[in-house]
Every structure is written in structure tokens, then in C-alpha cells.
Amino acid sequence: MAVFEARGGPSNDQRTLALSHASRGFLEEARAWPAASATPIASIHISQQGGPGRTVIEASDQGLPALGYTVPFGALEASLQARLRESPVEVAFGQSCEAITVTRDAATLRFASGREAQAKLLVLADGGANSSRIPGISYETKDYGQLALTAAVRTDRATLGRAYERFTPLGPVALLPVEERFALVWTATPEEAKRLMALEEGAFLAALQEHFGDRAGRFVSAGPRAAFPLRLRTVNSTVALRTVIVGNAAQALHPIAGQGLNLGLRDAVELVEAITATAPDALGSDAMLFAYRDARRRDAARGVAFTDFLVSAFADRRRIPTWLRGLALAALDVVPPARQLLADRMIHGAPAP
Ligand SMILES: Cc1cc2nc3c(=O)[nH]c(=O)nc-3n(C[C@H](O)[C@H](O)[C@H](O)COP(=O)(O)OP(=O)(O)OC[C@H]3O[C@@H](n4cnc5c(N)ncnc54)[C@H](O)[C@@H]3O)c2cc1C
């Protein structure tokens, strides 16, 4: 078994990831949970700009120590890497795949370095870079026409482990607690994002304050900013001859509800189950691949639909009027089953079974 990665080493990605309570469980089981770098999310405050209604989901109401956790991307990468080093799996950095051939018996990969590798089961977890090399695989893409601007920000108040999700007509804004600061994800049009990226720190903080309001306190500092294009991209099939497609290569979501990597981890867990349940000489067989595909179909489709609904419903005024969204948020606050559905999605990444 081998992992091939195009990068020469760690990604140096500065993002913060919100991981569900369930993802923590998976990573703990794999002995790859970066406990020392994880911040518990005690509550999530959801509101909309310019309209009524808000809801707060508390971990204590769910009988849990935390609804989820924030983890620096780099810390998770390092703990997974350390775990891989202890395993017999070869991890080859600096290996950029540039050709794939699949036959009924095996998948053969060719790398820019000249190296070749052959496997009975190919797992594509490359964010979608190589799927088009597999016959029959294609993507459907919905461009939200937005960028996500990210930065670490501080306010003059303690975070108290509270995450904020605020819907605005220009797109959602999220603040995730990370120790005593927040990780900001601010969605904006490309023009607005370009303007925000160019502002000096004081002007950026003032713009954020005006956009977000003061529910988290007064913004006092902001770290380096980065911007990511936002689109929903789904693959037509998560399996092909000798191949499984997982993570962002299978479904790349808007980061509005922090579902992307959580969904990718569930792909990985299901794949481990499928592999464990298969005799070594049947790895990559149609029977194994179809069992994996069928097991993942429902959860993946729901994750895509949930995220797309949140983006469309809350960002597009024409689709659902502000008062109705306010009513929906207020209803979430008073209707326990609806709240529970939302809480389950945040905690488990899916409605509880
Ligand atoms: C702003 C933002 C915030 C987010 N926040 C959250 C969050 O809070 N919670 C959450 O769960 N998700 C979040 N996500 C989503 C999350 O980042 C992704 O779901 C996750 O990174 C996908 O991981 P992946 O390994 O499938 O794909 P990727 O992260 O795209 O990794 C693909 C890997 O494949 C390698 N590769 C590419 N091409 C080749 C090749 N030809 N040969 C060899 N290797 C190759 C790349 O170098 C890379 O290392 C966020 C996304 C964004 C944009």
C-alpha cells in the first residue's frame, strides 16, 4: 500500500477546520486526533443580517462536552502524517500523477518523476485533479460566484467557545473559536473580496465590524488574509473500474457549514469498512466498489443538499424573503425536532441514525 502526494512536504495551509463530534471519534480511533491543538465548540449562534430570528445551539443541551472542535489544518496534517510514519504504508512526496490507465485487473499510475505504480484498488483523494483521466467520470459544477476570505481575528471579548454563523444578503460569515481568537470565513463577491483583501488592517476590521455587528465584541486585530473560490462540484459516480473517488474529489462543498472534510472522513471510514470486509484477492472488485458506492450515496447526497440549501436560501433574497428566513430561525429556536435536526448535522455531520 502506498500514498502518492504531489507536494514536496506539508501544505502550510493556514486554514482552521471545524470538525464534528463524530469526526473526532473517527480520528481518535485512528490515533490521529490532534488533541493538544483542538478547541471545543460549546455553542453555535446562528443569525441573519437585517432580519429577525436567531437560534443558539448549546452543547450542554445535547448532553455533550462540545458540538464539535476547531483544529488548525497544519495540526491535523501533522498528526495524520505521524500516524502514517508508524504504519507500513509508504508515503511518497513530490509524486505528481500525470497519467492513469485502468483495466479489469489493475490501475496503473504514471508520475511526473517517471515512477510507475500499479494497484488492484486506486483511491483518488486528490481534490479532483485526476478524475477526468478515468473513463466515464465527469463532474457537475455549480459556481456560487463567491470567494471565501479567511483570516484569524481577535475581539475584545473572550470567545467562550462560541461559534457564529451569520447569514447576510452578500453571503454567510462564520466565526469559529480557536483558543482565544476566531477563525473568520467571510463570503463575498470576487470584487468585494478583492477590495477586502487590499484593505489595511484597521480598515478591514472596521469593514468586518460593520458587516458582522458586535455580537462577538469589537474586532481588534486580524492576521494574514487568504481567499478561496466557492463552488459545489459533484462527481457523477464515486466508483469506476478499480477506482474509488473520495473526499473533495467526490464532492467539493461550500464551506458554509464546515461539512467538507467531515464528509471526506466519513468516505474514508466507509472505505476502511469495505476494505476490511473484502478478501485480499477481491480488493477493487466490482462487488466491493458497488457496496462502497451504495453505502455512501445517501450521506453524501444529504451533505451536498444541506450545504447547497443553506447557501442558496440564505444568500439569495429572491428565493426566500428575509421575514421567512427570520421565521425559520425563530422556529428553530422553539421547535425542538427542527433544532435537533440542525444540531445532529453539526455534531454527527448527518442526522442521527
Ligand atoms: C475556506 C474553506 C474553509 C473550509 N472549512 C472547513 C471546515 O471548517 N470543516 C470541514 O470539514 N471542511 C472545511 N473545508 C473543506 C475542506 O478543506 C476540504 O473538504 C478538504 O480539504 C478536502 O480534503 P481532500 O484531501 O479531499 O482534498 P484536498 O484538500 O484538495 O487535497 C488533495 C491533495 O491531493 C494532492 N494532489 C492534487 N493533484 C495531485 C496529483 N496529480 N498527484 C498527486 N497528488 C495530487 C494535493 O497536493 C493535495 O494534497 C473548507 C474549505 C474551504 C475552501
The ligand as a Gaussian input file, in Angstrom:
#p B3LYP/6-31G(d) Opt

LIG

0 1
 C      -12.263000      28.400000       3.138000
 C      -12.548000      26.964000       3.427000
 C      -12.897000      26.565000       4.725000
 C      -13.195000      25.236000       4.999000
 N      -13.572000      24.893000       6.265000
 C      -13.912000      23.613000       6.532000
 C      -14.317000      23.239000       7.851000
 O      -14.389000      24.080000       8.763000
 N      -14.636000      21.927000       8.090000
 C      -14.599000      20.975000       7.106000
 O      -14.934000      19.800000       7.373000
 N      -14.224000      21.310000       5.847000
 C      -13.873000      22.596000       5.538000
 N      -13.471000      22.931000       4.286000
 C      -13.382000      21.860000       3.273000
 C      -12.061000      21.105000       3.403000
 O      -10.963000      21.986000       3.343000
 C      -11.975000      20.062000       2.291000
 O      -13.133000      19.271000       2.335000
 C      -10.760000      19.164000       2.452000
 O       -9.564000      19.916000       2.416000
 C      -10.733000      18.141000       1.325000
 O       -9.647000      17.268000       1.516000
 P       -9.182000      16.298000       0.370000
 O       -7.977000      15.611000       0.931000
 O      -10.312000      15.502000      -0.152000
 O       -8.759000      17.247000      -0.858000
 P       -7.613000      18.359000      -0.931000
 O       -7.543000      19.110000       0.363000
 O       -7.899000      19.112000      -2.188000
 O       -6.237000      17.555000      -1.083000
 C       -5.896000      16.935000      -2.289000
 C       -4.440000      16.506000      -2.233000
 O       -4.117000      15.842000      -3.454000
 C       -2.862000      16.329000      -3.916000
 N       -2.829000      16.231000      -5.388000
 C       -3.510000      17.000000      -6.285000
 N       -3.205000      16.635000      -7.536000
 C       -2.331000      15.597000      -7.446000
 C       -1.644000      14.801000      -8.417000
 N       -1.801000      14.997000      -9.753000
 N       -0.803000      13.829000      -7.979000
 C       -0.628000      13.599000      -6.639000
 N       -1.257000      14.344000      -5.683000
 C       -2.085000      15.325000      -6.087000
 C       -2.812000      17.775000      -3.446000
 O       -1.484000      18.245000      -3.385000
 C       -3.474000      17.673000      -2.074000
 O       -2.551000      17.377000      -1.060000
 C      -13.158000      24.261000       3.972000
 C      -12.804000      24.637000       2.666000
 C      -12.520000      25.976000       2.395000
 C      -12.167000      26.367000       0.971000

